[in-house]
Amino acid sequence: DDSSYFEVLDADLGLGTGKIVTGLKLYDNNIHGIIPEELSALEFLHLIDFGANRLMGSLPSALFHKFKHLRELYLNSNYFNGTIPGNFTQGLTKLKVLTFGNNQLTGTIHKEIFTNSISLERVSFESNMLSGSIPDVFQKMIQLRDIRLGQNKFISTIPASLFNSGKTRSEGATRSLTKCDLHGNAFTGELPGTLTKGVPFLKYLYLHDNRLTGNLDTELFCGAANSFIDIRLNNNSFTGNFKIQCLMENLELISLASNNLTGPLEDGIGHKLPRLREIHLFDNKLSSTIPTTIFDPTNLTAILMYNNQLTGSLTANMFNGASHLEHLYLNGNKLSGKLDDFVSAKGLEALKKLRLEYNSFSGTIPDFTGMPSIEVLYLYNNSFTGSLNADKLPPTLKKLKVSNNTLNNEIPSKLGEFENLEALSLNGNEFVGKIPSELSNLNSLQYVISVPAERITLL
C-alpha cells in the first residue's frame, strides 16, 4: 500500500499530535476534475494521495510549492497531461516519494526535479509518454531506493550516476537502491560500468525492451550478487557468451531472451544459481549440449530456451531433481535422439507444458503417463514414427500437437476420452482409416488440424 510507505507523526512538525491535518488519503475514490486551489489551506500536509482517480489537466506545480512539509505525493493512475514543470519540486526538500506513473505526461524530465529533492527515496514516472534523456544527476541521491521510469519514450544512454553515488562503500555513501525499472524505452549503448558497484543492495533490475548493445559482461552483476532477485535484460541486442561469473544465491529469475548471445552454456550454471525459479534464454544463438546442472535448483519452475542451436539428447538423470518444474520449452533447437529415457525421469510430476517441436527427435512417441500434470505436449516437426498410442498419453492433456512427423496406422479412438482436450493437431503424418467418431465427445475441443484427405475416410 503506497499510502503507508512512510509514517510521520504530527510531532515531527513541532505542533504536537492531533492538532492539524497532516495526511490526505483519497486513493481510488472516483474523484474527477482538477485539484482545487483550496487544498493549499492544508499547508502542513506531509502525505497527499490522489492515486487511481480521474483527475486531469496539467500538474499544478505552484500549488504544491506551498507544502513545505510534504514527504509523500501520489498522483499516479490519473489523466494528467502536459509536461512536468521543471520547478515542480522547488521547496520540497523533505519529499521522499513522488509518483506520476500511469498518466499522459509528455516532454522531458528536468534535472531540477531531482536536484531540488535529493532526499527522494522513491520515484515513479512509469507508463507515460516522457521522452528525451534522463538527467545524469543522481550522485547525491544516496537515499534513492526505488526508481521506475519504464514504458516511456526515453532515449540516449542510461546515466552512469544512477548506479554510482560518487564514493566508495567504505566512505559511507553507498546508495540503497533496491529496484531500477527502465524497461520499455529506447535506451541505447552499453550497460554502465558502474552497475552494482555503488548499489550492492539492488534486487530488481528491469532493462528489458530497449535498444541496449555491447558484450554482456555478467561480472557487472557481481557487485550485488547476494542481493539480486530478478534480472530482466531481454529484448535488447546484447552479444557475447552467457556465463554466470559469481554465486548469486538469491536470484530467482533471469531473462536474457531475444538478444544475440552465442557460445556454450557453462556446465556449473545451476550451482551458481541455487534459488533460481525461472531462466529465459530463448531467441538467441546458444550452441552446446544442455548442461545437467541447469536443472539442479530445487525451486526451478520454468526453463525457456527455445529458438537456439542447442544439441544433444534429453536423459532422465538431467531431471530427477526437477520436482517443481512446470514449463520446459526447448523447441526450435537441434536436439535429437529418442525420448524413452527422458520420460522415465522421476522428478517431472509437476510438469505442465512441454514443448519439443522443431527438433530432430526420433523413435516412437514414448509413454508420458509418468508426467501426470502435463496439459500441453508439442512434438510436431520432428521425426517420430510408429503409432500414436493414446494409452501412453496423460488424461490431463489440453493441447496435443504431433503434426509433421511420420506417424502411421489409425488415429486412436481413445482420444475421445480426453475430456480436457482443446486443441489436436495430427496433420502431416501417414495416418489411415477413419476419423474416430469418438472425437465428437470432446466438448472442449476448439480446433482440430487433421490429416491428408487421401488417407482418411470422413465420418
Secondary structure, DSSP 8 states (H G I E B T S, - for coil): -GGGS----GGGGTS-SSSS--EEE-TTS--EE---GGGGG-TT-SEEE--SSEEEES--HHHHTT-TT--EEE--SSEEEEE--TTTTTT-TT--EEE--SSEEEE---THHHHT-TT--EEE--SSEEEE---S--TT-TT--EEE--SSEE-S---GGGG--SS-GGGT------EEE--SS--EE---TTTTTS-TT--EEE--SSEEEEE--GGGGGGGTTT--EEE--SSEEEEE----S--TT--EEE--SSEEEE---TTHHHH-TT--EEE--SSEE-SB--GGGG--TT--EEE--SS--BS---GGGTTT-TT--EEE--SS--EE-STTGGG-SS-TT--EEE--SSEEEEE----TTSTT--EEE--SSEEEEE--GGGS-TT-SEEE--SSEEEEE--GGGGG-TT--EEE--SSEEEEE--GGGGG-TT--EEE---GGGEE--
